[in-house]
Amino acid sequence: MEQKKNKNLRYGIIIFIILLLVDQISKQIMISYYEHINIISGILEIQVEHNTGGAFGVGQQSTVMFIIANIVVLGLIIRFIYLQKNFMDRKTLYTLFVILAGGFGNLIDRLIRGYVVDFIKIFPKTNFPIFNFADMYITLGWILLALIFAIYTYKEIKVVKK
């Protein structure tokens, strides 16, 4: 059982590294070679923007605050993984590593550049925010984590009712 948990932890770290590399390499490519590309007219564009704020542009020019908040949240997730790795199922563990990849991807940007590189723009005629792969990892990770907890809770309630 211990070997299986260590194997899952190693796979989680591999997932983390791959996702972090995809995020960082994509940002570097966009900064170096592209400023604006219309991929699917009216649906998908690449447009490089420097985001000094948080999600949806909240807190512009608050880089230090976001760095501190990022470090605290990432630290809490790492501590949770460390303390719970022997009790956590594979889906939850991998989901937390996806969230960590996104958090570290944006933290690296803030520390190195002073801003986050955003470049994916969907439905450009709307005010939908521009985002990057790290943002997708964070968002999808938290949604998956909520679903995992909802399913677990549903199963527990079902067991109690029997």
Secondary structure as GFF3:
##gff-version 3
##sequence-region A 1 162
A	DSSP	alpha_helix	2	33	.	.	.	ID=ss1
A	DSSP	beta_strand	36	40	.	.	.	ID=ss2
A	DSSP	beta_strand	44	51	.	.	.	ID=ss3
A	DSSP	three_ten_helix	55	57	.	.	.	ID=ss4
A	DSSP	alpha_helix	63	84	.	.	.	ID=ss5
A	DSSP	alpha_helix	90	112	.	.	.	ID=ss6
A	DSSP	beta_strand	116	122	.	.	.	ID=ss7
A	DSSP	alpha_helix	133	161	.	.	.	ID=ss8
###
